[in-house]
Amino acid sequence: MAKDHGPSIKNDEQYEELLNQGMSKEKAARIANDPDSGKKGGKAEKYEERTKEELYEKAKEIGIEGRSEMTKEELIEALRNH
């Protein structure tokens, strides 16, 4: 049973697990308080199935430096490691 973190944390168990994974308290609280968290995964298209341009745009959105010089494979690796 998870410790009660007060009324500001909606899912104490998920919050603790996220903290154990090394997430900041702020980010863990944001995820644990999202009623849809844990239900979202698995719907995104795999990186290998995306075009280089789509990968570039995602890298730009995230702020990956050097993206304009990267190959598709390098973009995939950078996105996975970000």
C-alpha positions in Angstrom: 0.0 0.0 0.0 1.3 3.4 -1.0 1.9 6.2 1.5 -0.8 8.9 1.4 0.8 12.0 -0.2 -2.2 14.2 0.6 -5.0 15.5 -1.5 -2.8 17.1 -4.1 -1.7 13.6 -5.4 -4.5 11.6 -6.9 -2.7 8.3 -7.5 -0.2 7.7 -4.6 1.0 4.4 -5.9 1.8 5.7 -9.4 3.5 8.8 -7.9 5.8 6.7 -5.7 6.7 4.4 -8.6 7.6 7.4 -10.8 9.7 8.9 -8.0 11.5 5.5 -7.7 12.3 5.7 -11.4 14.1 9.0 -10.8 11.4 11.5 -11.9 11.2 14.9 -10.2 8.4 15.4 -7.7 6.7 17.9 -10.0 6.7 15.6 -13.1 5.6 12.6 -11.1 2.7 14.6 -9.6 1.7 15.8 -13.0 1.5 12.3 -14.4 -0.1 10.7 -11.3 -2.8 13.4 -11.3 -3.7 12.8 -15.0 -6.8 10.5 -15.0 -5.8 9.2 -18.4 -2.2 8.3 -17.5 -1.4 4.6 -17.9 -4.1 4.4 -20.6 -2.4 6.3 -23.4 0.6 4.1 -24.5 1.0 2.1 -27.6 -0.8 4.3 -30.1 2.1 6.2 -31.6 3.6 5.1 -34.9 7.0 3.4 -34.5 10.0 5.6 -35.4 11.1 3.2 -38.1 7.7 3.7 -39.9 8.0 7.5 -39.9 9.7 9.5 -42.6 13.0 11.3 -41.9 11.1 14.6 -42.1 8.6 13.5 -39.4 11.5 12.4 -37.2 13.2 15.7 -37.8 10.1 17.7 -36.8 9.8 15.6 -33.6 13.5 16.2 -32.8 12.9 19.9 -33.4 9.9 19.9 -31.1 12.0 18.3 -28.3 15.0 20.5 -29.0 17.6 17.9 -30.1 20.7 19.7 -31.3 22.5 18.7 -34.5 19.3 17.2 -36.0 19.8 18.8 -39.4 23.0 16.8 -39.9 21.5 13.5 -38.7 20.5 10.5 -40.7 17.2 8.8 -40.1 18.8 6.2 -38.0 20.6 8.8 -35.9 17.4 10.8 -35.4 15.7 7.6 -34.2 18.6 6.9 -31.7 18.5 10.6 -30.5 14.8 10.5 -30.0 14.9 7.2 -28.1 17.8 8.5 -25.8 16.3 11.9 -25.1 
